[in-house]
Amino acid sequence: MLNNLRLSAKFNLLLLAAFLICIIFSGVTLSVILNRNTESQTVSKAQIMLQTMNSIRNYTSTQVGPQLAPRIEQEAEFLPQTVPGYSAREVFEHFRTQKEYADFFYKEATLNPTNLRDQADGFETELVQRFRNDTNTKELTGFRSFTGGDLFYIARPISVSKESCLRCHSTPEAAPKSMLATYGRDNGFGWKLNEIVGAQIISVPSQDVINSGRQILLFVMLAVCGMFAIAILVVNLFLRFTVIKPLNQMAQVAHDVSIGKMDTEFKQTSHDEIGVLANAFNRMKLSLSMAMEMLNNPE
């Protein structure tokens, strides 16, 4: 089949094959790089926000809690501002009022929470159970699907690391009366020291970063296709004027010589392979002309 094709068609097929191989290879390579970059950006955002929430928790535990602790016993209404998890959640909800962070989520998902808004759902319960089953696991990451798109999450275990936590979470009898009046006696009790009771989870949207990566991939692929199209055009023009046209001219001269037009000349000024072929062809034509003359004039 290839033997029946013109030389230019063979070159174009070769260039097209090389083009397809390069497109596939560059597309796969660039896709992997962009996916890694997307994940890196998303992880960086999540880690920064998680560290921010931990700083708020620490500040509440060391600065706010001790200052408000006496009021918990004196006042009838419980002060949730003394709870590190509550402070972190409230600050984060205020943070989400900004449009660009509206799809970010933070939750201290707990199996048996005092405040039911911290109740772990099915997915979060699985994460907590994984932490409980393997206490050496300090962090879990992955993607979770929501209505608005995929969210990248980072989850870390929440454990009862201080005995002071048991004051509010051991038994209803030991808990402050103001807390019982606010949240009741049914939830948030029975915790044990060093027990993993929940997971600190922060979720950040990854769809925008993914879409941005896809746009970059599309732009690069279009640019590569454009460059290859220009390269194919340039190669075809070069091939036409340096190879195809001289060969066609030699073929025409050979045809003229075959019908007796010995005065036909082929001029080639290049010194490449085509020039060498042209010189050899002209020498052959000269030799043929001399031989024909000797045959016509034997004397």
N, C-alpha and C positions, 0 to 999 in steps of 0.2 A: 504493500500500500504506500509506504513512504517513498518507494522508488518512483512512483508516478507523480509525486508532488514536485512543484517548483522549488528551487533553492531558497527563495524568500519565504515560502510557506513552511519549509523545514526549520528555518531559523526562527520563525514566529512561533511554531509549536514548541521549540526548545525554550525560547524566552518565556512563553506562557507557562510551561511546566515549572521553570525556575521561579516564576512569579508566584504561582500557587503554593509551591513549597515554602517560599519566603513568607508569604502572607500567613499561612497556617502556623509556621514556627514563631514568627514575630507576634501574631495574635495570641497564641497560647502563652508565650513568655511574658508579654505585656500584661495579659489578664492575671497571671499569677502574681506579678509584681504589684499591680494595682490592688488586688485583693489583700495582699499582705499590708500594703500601705493603708487601705481602708480599715482593716482590723487594728493596725497600730494606732491610727488616729482615734478610733472609737474607744480602744482600751485606755488610751491616754486621757481622754475626756472622763471616762468612768472612774479611773483611779484618782484623778484630781478632785472630783466631786466627792468620792468616798473618803478621801483624806480630809476634805473640808468638813464632812459630817462627823468624822471621828474627832476632829478638833473641837467641834461644838459640843459633842458628848463629853469630852474631857473637861472642857471649860465649865459645863453645867455641873459635872460631878465634883469638881474641885473648888469651884468658886461660888456658883449659884446655890447649889444644894445646901452646903453648910450654913449659908446666910439665912435661908428660908426654913431650915429644919425646925427651929423652935415654933414657928407659926403653924406648922402642921398639927402639932399637939394642941395648940390653943384655939385654932379657928375651926369652925364647923365645916367649912368648905375646903376640900382638898386642893392643894396647889400643884397641878401637874407640871408646872415649870421646873420643879425639882427633879423631874425624871429625865435623864439624859436622852433617852429615845424620843420622848415627847418634844423636847427642845429641838433636836435634830430634824424631826419630821416637820415641825411648824416652820422652821427656817427654810427648809427645802420647799415647802408649799408656797411660801412667800417668793422664793426664788423662781418658782414655776409660773408666777404671774407675768413674767416677761415672755413675750411671744416666742422668742427663739428657743426657750427652754420649756415650753408648755408640754412637750411630749416626753420630758424626762420624768423618771419615777424613782422614789426612794421609799423603802419600807423595811421595818424591822419585823419581819414575818415570824410570828411566835405560835407554837402549838397550843399553848394555854395562856393567852394574854389577859392582862387586867382590862385593858381597853380593847374592845372587840374590833376596832378598826385595824388592829395589828394582827388579826386572826389570819393565819396562813391559808392560802387556797391550795388546791390540789397540787399544782406545780411546785409551789413553795414548800409544801409539806414534804415532797419527794427530796428536795434539796436538803432540808433539815435532817431527814432520815439518813441521807448519805453522809452528812457530817457526823451523825450519831453512830452510824455503823463503822465509820473509819475516822477515828479521832485524830489521825495524822494528817488528814486533809484539811488544809487551812484556807483554801480558796477554790471556788468553782466558777467557770466562765462558760459562756455559750450564747446562743441566740434563742429568743422566744418570740413567737408570732403573736401579733396583736392586730386589731382591726385596721389601725393606721399604718401597719407595716411591721417589719422585724425590729426587735429591740435587742441590743447586746446587753447582757447582764454580768455583773460581778457579784458573787455571793460569798460571804464570810460567816463563820459560825458565831453565834452569840451564846456565851456560857456564863454561868453564875460564878464569877471569879472572886467576889467579895462577900463576906458574911453579912455586910450591911444590906445587901440586896434581899436577904432572907427576912428582914424585918417586915417588908411589905408583901413577900411572896411565899412565906413558909406556911402559916396557918392564918385564918381570919382573926383568931384571937390575938395574934401578935401584931396585926396590921393596924395602922392608925385609923381611928374611928371616922375621920373625915374622908379617908379613902374608901372605906366601906360604904359610907353614905353616898358617895359619888358613883362608885362602880359596882357595889354589891358584894356578896360573899361567895358567889358561884364560880368566879373565874380568876385566874392568875395566882392560884395557890398550889402548894405541893412541890414547889421547886426545891432542888437540892444543890448543895455546894458542888461546883465544878461540872454540873450537868449542862449539856447543850440543850437550850430551850427554844432556840430559833435561829434565824439567819438574817444577817444584815445584807440587804439586796439593793443594788442601784442599777437602774436600767436606762440606757441612753439610746436614742433612735439612730439606726445605722443606714436607713434608706436614703437619706440625703447624701451621705458620703458615698454610698454604693452608686447612686444615680450620677454623682459627679465623676466617679471612676469610669462608669460606662460611657459618659460623654467624652471623657479624655480618650478612652479606648477607640471610640468611633471616629473621633477627630484624627487620631494617629493613623488608624487604618485607612481612612480616606486620603490622608497625606501620602501614605506609602503607596496606595493605589495610583494616586496622581503622579508620583515620581516614577513608578514603574511604567505608566502609560507614556510619559515623556521619554523615558529611556528606550522603550520599544520603538517609538516614533523616530528617535535619533538614530538608533541602530538600523532601522529599516532604510532611512534616507542614506546613511553611510554605506550600507550594503548595496543599495540601488546604484549609487554613483561610482563606487569603487570596485564592485564585483559584478553585479548583474549587468549593468550597462556595457562595460568592456567585454564581458563574455558574449552578450548579444551581438556586439559589433564584430567580434571574431567569428561568430557563427555566420553572420551575413557575408563576411569576407570569404570564409570557407565555401559558402554556397556559390558566391560569384566565381571563385577559382574553379569550382567543380564544373561550371558550365563554360569555362574557357576565358573568363575575364581576368587575365593575368595581371592587368595593370592596376587592379584594386589594391589599395594599401591600407594597412591598419597601423595607426599611430598610437603609441602608448608611451607616455613620458615617466610613469612611475617606475620605481625600482623594487617594488615588492614582488610577491609571487605572481601576481597578474602581469606585471611588467616582464618578468622572466619568461612566462608562458607566451606573451606577445612576441618577444624577441625570437623565441624558438619557433613560433608559428611563421614569422616573417622569413626566417632562415629556411624553413621547410618550403615555403612558397617560392623563394628564390631558387632553391635547389630543383624544385619541380619545374620551374620556368626554364632553367638551363637544360634540364633533361629533355623537356619537350622541344626546345630549340635544336638540340643535338639530333633528336629523332627526325625533326622536319628537315634539317640540313646535315645529312650524314657526312658530306665532304667538308 
